[in-house]
Amino acid sequence: MLPISKFSCWCLFAVIALFSAHANAAPPPAQTPNVNKCNNKNSLSILPVTDLSFGAYDGTTGGTITVTPDGAVITSGPDIAGNTANAAAFEVSNTEDGCHVYPVEIILPASTTITEPGTGAAMTISTFTSSPENQFTLGSTPGSVTTVYIGATLTSAPTQTGGIYAGPFDITFEHIDLTP
């Protein structure tokens, strides 16, 4: 595969309806690399750690379930059973020396649809948020890891079909050059 300027990572949602480091700073590189070199798939690394999950709930009440990037769960309607919801987590790093000078931008989707494979029933997930928000700077030591947490809001119909709902969402991490 050729080098790319963006790296897209897919994550699997799991929704179950039950009703039915500190290191010494490295010396600066002799020359700051080109931002495209920093976005190369061989240097910019995104490792999915935890899937976004909205937990288990009975589908008799419609409404929303919001999972914030810090893992808090806010419901308007559905009651979640137990402690089963969590934010997604990704470990982001870059092995290329000098890439820390370019902030990493997080590009989240506006919305996505997840489906229950057996019935084709669907739910919408929207209002994606992240921590850190929008962009962050990697540590100056090549390979330093920043963990990014992703939350979102699931909208459920009052008589949502039971099952395990799953689907990917597209998130992009890319170094950006802020120099004029």
Contacts in CASP RR format, 6 or more apart in sequence:
PFRMAT RR
TARGET T0000
AUTHOR 0000-0000-0000
METHOD contacts of the structure
MODEL  1
MLPISKFSCWCLFAVIALFSAHANAAPPPAQTPNVNKCNNKNSLSILPVT
DLSFGAYDGTTGGTITVTPDGAVITSGPDIAGNTANAAAFEVSNTEDGCH
VYPVEIILPASTTITEPGTGAAMTISTFTSSPENQFTLGSTPGSVTTVYI
GATLTSAPTQTGGIYAGPFDITFEHIDLTP
1 41 0 8 1.000
3 36 0 8 1.000
3 39 0 8 1.000
3 40 0 8 1.000
3 41 0 8 1.000
3 42 0 8 1.000
4 39 0 8 1.000
4 40 0 8 1.000
4 41 0 8 1.000
5 36 0 8 1.000
5 39 0 8 1.000
5 174 0 8 1.000
6 39 0 8 1.000
6 172 0 8 1.000
6 173 0 8 1.000
6 174 0 8 1.000
7 39 0 8 1.000
7 41 0 8 1.000
7 44 0 8 1.000
7 46 0 8 1.000
7 172 0 8 1.000
7 173 0 8 1.000
7 174 0 8 1.000
8 170 0 8 1.000
8 171 0 8 1.000
8 172 0 8 1.000
9 46 0 8 1.000
9 48 0 8 1.000
9 90 0 8 1.000
9 170 0 8 1.000
9 171 0 8 1.000
9 172 0 8 1.000
9 173 0 8 1.000
10 168 0 8 1.000
10 169 0 8 1.000
10 170 0 8 1.000
11 48 0 8 1.000
11 51 0 8 1.000
11 52 0 8 1.000
11 88 0 8 1.000
11 90 0 8 1.000
11 150 0 8 1.000
11 168 0 8 1.000
11 169 0 8 1.000
11 171 0 8 1.000
12 51 0 8 1.000
12 166 0 8 1.000
12 167 0 8 1.000
12 168 0 8 1.000
13 51 0 8 1.000
13 52 0 8 1.000
13 53 0 8 1.000
13 54 0 8 1.000
13 114 0 8 1.000
13 125 0 8 1.000
13 165 0 8 1.000
13 166 0 8 1.000
13 167 0 8 1.000
13 168 0 8 1.000
13 169 0 8 1.000
14 51 0 8 1.000
14 53 0 8 1.000
14 55 0 8 1.000
14 164 0 8 1.000
14 165 0 8 1.000
14 166 0 8 1.000
15 53 0 8 1.000
15 54 0 8 1.000
15 55 0 8 1.000
15 114 0 8 1.000
15 123 0 8 1.000
15 154 0 8 1.000
15 164 0 8 1.000
15 165 0 8 1.000
15 166 0 8 1.000
16 55 0 8 1.000
16 56 0 8 1.000
16 57 0 8 1.000
16 84 0 8 1.000
16 163 0 8 1.000
16 164 0 8 1.000
16 165 0 8 1.000
17 56 0 8 1.000
17 57 0 8 1.000
17 58 0 8 1.000
17 59 0 8 1.000
17 116 0 8 1.000
17 156 0 8 1.000
17 160 0 8 1.000
17 161 0 8 1.000
17 162 0 8 1.000
17 163 0 8 1.000
17 164 0 8 1.000
17 165 0 8 1.000
18 56 0 8 1.000
18 57 0 8 1.000
18 58 0 8 1.000
18 59 0 8 1.000
18 81 0 8 1.000
18 162 0 8 1.000
19 58 0 8 1.000
19 59 0 8 1.000
19 60 0 8 1.000
19 162 0 8 1.000
20 162 0 8 1.000
20 163 0 8 1.000
21 144 0 8 1.000
21 145 0 8 1.000
23 141 0 8 1.000
23 144 0 8 1.000
24 141 0 8 1.000
25 140 0 8 1.000
25 141 0 8 1.000
26 97 0 8 1.000
26 140 0 8 1.000
26 141 0 8 1.000
26 142 0 8 1.000
28 98 0 8 1.000
28 140 0 8 1.000
29 97 0 8 1.000
29 98 0 8 1.000
32 98 0 8 1.000
32 101 0 8 1.000
33 96 0 8 1.000
33 97 0 8 1.000
33 98 0 8 1.000
33 99 0 8 1.000
35 102 0 8 1.000
35 175 0 8 1.000
35 176 0 8 1.000
35 177 0 8 1.000
37 43 0 8 1.000
37 96 0 8 1.000
37 99 0 8 1.000
38 44 0 8 1.000
38 94 0 8 1.000
38 96 0 8 1.000
38 98 0 8 1.000
38 99 0 8 1.000
38 102 0 8 1.000
38 175 0 8 1.000
39 174 0 8 1.000
39 175 0 8 1.000
40 96 0 8 1.000
42 95 0 8 1.000
43 94 0 8 1.000
43 95 0 8 1.000
43 96 0 8 1.000
43 99 0 8 1.000
44 92 0 8 1.000
44 93 0 8 1.000
44 94 0 8 1.000
44 96 0 8 1.000
44 99 0 8 1.000
44 104 0 8 1.000
44 173 0 8 1.000
44 174 0 8 1.000
44 175 0 8 1.000
45 91 0 8 1.000
45 92 0 8 1.000
45 93 0 8 1.000
45 94 0 8 1.000
45 95 0 8 1.000
45 143 0 8 1.000
46 90 0 8 1.000
46 91 0 8 1.000
46 92 0 8 1.000
46 173 0 8 1.000
47 90 0 8 1.000
47 91 0 8 1.000
47 92 0 8 1.000
47 93 0 8 1.000
48 88 0 8 1.000
48 89 0 8 1.000
48 90 0 8 1.000
49 89 0 8 1.000
49 90 0 8 1.000
49 91 0 8 1.000
49 147 0 8 1.000
50 86 0 8 1.000
50 87 0 8 1.000
50 88 0 8 1.000
50 89 0 8 1.000
51 86 0 8 1.000
51 88 0 8 1.000
52 67 0 8 1.000
52 86 0 8 1.000
52 87 0 8 1.000
52 88 0 8 1.000
52 150 0 8 1.000
52 151 0 8 1.000
52 152 0 8 1.000
52 169 0 8 1.000
53 67 0 8 1.000
53 84 0 8 1.000
53 85 0 8 1.000
53 86 0 8 1.000
54 65 0 8 1.000
54 67 0 8 1.000
54 80 0 8 1.000
54 85 0 8 1.000
54 154 0 8 1.000
55 65 0 8 1.000
55 80 0 8 1.000
55 81 0 8 1.000
55 84 0 8 1.000
55 85 0 8 1.000
56 80 0 8 1.000
56 81 0 8 1.000
56 82 0 8 1.000
56 84 0 8 1.000
57 65 0 8 1.000
57 78 0 8 1.000
57 79 0 8 1.000
57 80 0 8 1.000
57 81 0 8 1.000
57 156 0 8 1.000
58 78 0 8 1.000
58 79 0 8 1.000
58 81 0 8 1.000
59 78 0 8 1.000
59 156 0 8 1.000
59 158 0 8 1.000
59 159 0 8 1.000
59 160 0 8 1.000
59 162 0 8 1.000
60 158 0 8 1.000
60 159 0 8 1.000
61 77 0 8 1.000
61 78 0 8 1.000
61 79 0 8 1.000
61 156 0 8 1.000
61 158 0 8 1.000
62 77 0 8 1.000
62 78 0 8 1.000
62 156 0 8 1.000
62 157 0 8 1.000
62 158 0 8 1.000
62 160 0 8 1.000
63 75 0 8 1.000
63 76 0 8 1.000
63 77 0 8 1.000
63 78 0 8 1.000
63 155 0 8 1.000
63 156 0 8 1.000
63 158 0 8 1.000
64 75 0 8 1.000
64 76 0 8 1.000
64 77 0 8 1.000
64 78 0 8 1.000
64 153 0 8 1.000
64 154 0 8 1.000
64 155 0 8 1.000
64 156 0 8 1.000
65 73 0 8 1.000
65 74 0 8 1.000
65 75 0 8 1.000
65 78 0 8 1.000
65 80 0 8 1.000
65 85 0 8 1.000
65 153 0 8 1.000
65 154 0 8 1.000
65 156 0 8 1.000
66 73 0 8 1.000
66 74 0 8 1.000
66 75 0 8 1.000
66 127 0 8 1.000
66 151 0 8 1.000
66 152 0 8 1.000
66 153 0 8 1.000
66 154 0 8 1.000
67 73 0 8 1.000
67 85 0 8 1.000
67 86 0 8 1.000
67 87 0 8 1.000
67 151 0 8 1.000
67 152 0 8 1.000
67 153 0 8 1.000
67 154 0 8 1.000
68 74 0 8 1.000
68 87 0 8 1.000
68 129 0 8 1.000
68 151 0 8 1.000
69 87 0 8 1.000
69 129 0 8 1.000
69 130 0 8 1.000
69 131 0 8 1.000
69 149 0 8 1.000
69 150 0 8 1.000
69 151 0 8 1.000
70 87 0 8 1.000
70 131 0 8 1.000
70 149 0 8 1.000
71 85 0 8 1.000
71 86 0 8 1.000
71 87 0 8 1.000
71 149 0 8 1.000
71 151 0 8 1.000
73 80 0 8 1.000
73 85 0 8 1.000
78 156 0 8 1.000
87 149 0 8 1.000
87 150 0 8 1.000
87 151 0 8 1.000
88 149 0 8 1.000
88 150 0 8 1.000
88 151 0 8 1.000
89 147 0 8 1.000
89 148 0 8 1.000
89 149 0 8 1.000
89 150 0 8 1.000
90 147 0 8 1.000
90 148 0 8 1.000
90 150 0 8 1.000
90 171 0 8 1.000
90 173 0 8 1.000
91 145 0 8 1.000
91 146 0 8 1.000
91 147 0 8 1.000
91 148 0 8 1.000
92 104 0 8 1.000
92 138 0 8 1.000
92 145 0 8 1.000
92 146 0 8 1.000
92 147 0 8 1.000
92 148 0 8 1.000
92 173 0 8 1.000
93 138 0 8 1.000
93 143 0 8 1.000
93 144 0 8 1.000
93 145 0 8 1.000
93 146 0 8 1.000
94 100 0 8 1.000
94 138 0 8 1.000
94 142 0 8 1.000
94 143 0 8 1.000
94 175 0 8 1.000
95 142 0 8 1.000
95 143 0 8 1.000
96 142 0 8 1.000
97 142 0 8 1.000
98 140 0 8 1.000
98 142 0 8 1.000
99 138 0 8 1.000
99 142 0 8 1.000
99 175 0 8 1.000
100 137 0 8 1.000
100 138 0 8 1.000
100 139 0 8 1.000
100 140 0 8 1.000
100 144 0 8 1.000
102 175 0 8 1.000
102 176 0 8 1.000
102 177 0 8 1.000
102 178 0 8 1.000
103 135 0 8 1.000
103 136 0 8 1.000
103 137 0 8 1.000
103 175 0 8 1.000
103 176 0 8 1.000
103 178 0 8 1.000
104 135 0 8 1.000
104 136 0 8 1.000
104 137 0 8 1.000
104 138 0 8 1.000
104 146 0 8 1.000
104 173 0 8 1.000
104 174 0 8 1.000
104 175 0 8 1.000
104 176 0 8 1.000
105 134 0 8 1.000
105 135 0 8 1.000
105 172 0 8 1.000
105 173 0 8 1.000
105 174 0 8 1.000
105 175 0 8 1.000
105 176 0 8 1.000
106 130 0 8 1.000
106 132 0 8 1.000
106 133 0 8 1.000
106 134 0 8 1.000
106 135 0 8 1.000
106 136 0 8 1.000
106 148 0 8 1.000
106 171 0 8 1.000
106 172 0 8 1.000
106 173 0 8 1.000
107 171 0 8 1.000
107 172 0 8 1.000
107 173 0 8 1.000
107 174 0 8 1.000
108 128 0 8 1.000
108 129 0 8 1.000
108 130 0 8 1.000
108 150 0 8 1.000
108 171 0 8 1.000
109 128 0 8 1.000
109 169 0 8 1.000
109 170 0 8 1.000
109 171 0 8 1.000
110 126 0 8 1.000
110 128 0 8 1.000
111 124 0 8 1.000
111 125 0 8 1.000
111 126 0 8 1.000
112 124 0 8 1.000
112 125 0 8 1.000
112 126 0 8 1.000
112 167 0 8 1.000
112 168 0 8 1.000
112 169 0 8 1.000
112 170 0 8 1.000
113 122 0 8 1.000
113 123 0 8 1.000
113 124 0 8 1.000
113 125 0 8 1.000
114 122 0 8 1.000
114 123 0 8 1.000
114 125 0 8 1.000
114 154 0 8 1.000
114 165 0 8 1.000
114 166 0 8 1.000
114 167 0 8 1.000
115 121 0 8 1.000
115 122 0 8 1.000
115 123 0 8 1.000
115 165 0 8 1.000
115 166 0 8 1.000
115 167 0 8 1.000
116 122 0 8 1.000
116 161 0 8 1.000
116 162 0 8 1.000
116 163 0 8 1.000
116 164 0 8 1.000
116 165 0 8 1.000
117 164 0 8 1.000
117 166 0 8 1.000
118 163 0 8 1.000
119 161 0 8 1.000
119 162 0 8 1.000
119 163 0 8 1.000
120 161 0 8 1.000
121 160 0 8 1.000
121 161 0 8 1.000
121 162 0 8 1.000
121 163 0 8 1.000
121 165 0 8 1.000
122 165 0 8 1.000
123 154 0 8 1.000
123 155 0 8 1.000
123 156 0 8 1.000
123 157 0 8 1.000
123 160 0 8 1.000
123 165 0 8 1.000
124 154 0 8 1.000
124 155 0 8 1.000
125 152 0 8 1.000
125 153 0 8 1.000
125 154 0 8 1.000
125 155 0 8 1.000
125 169 0 8 1.000
126 152 0 8 1.000
126 153 0 8 1.000
126 155 0 8 1.000
127 152 0 8 1.000
127 153 0 8 1.000
128 150 0 8 1.000
128 151 0 8 1.000
128 152 0 8 1.000
128 169 0 8 1.000
128 171 0 8 1.000
129 150 0 8 1.000
129 151 0 8 1.000
129 152 0 8 1.000
130 148 0 8 1.000
130 149 0 8 1.000
130 150 0 8 1.000
130 151 0 8 1.000
131 148 0 8 1.000
131 149 0 8 1.000
132 146 0 8 1.000
132 148 0 8 1.000
135 176 0 8 1.000
136 146 0 8 1.000
136 148 0 8 1.000
138 144 0 8 1.000
138 146 0 8 1.000
139 146 0 8 1.000
148 173 0 8 1.000
150 171 0 8 1.000
152 169 0 8 1.000
END
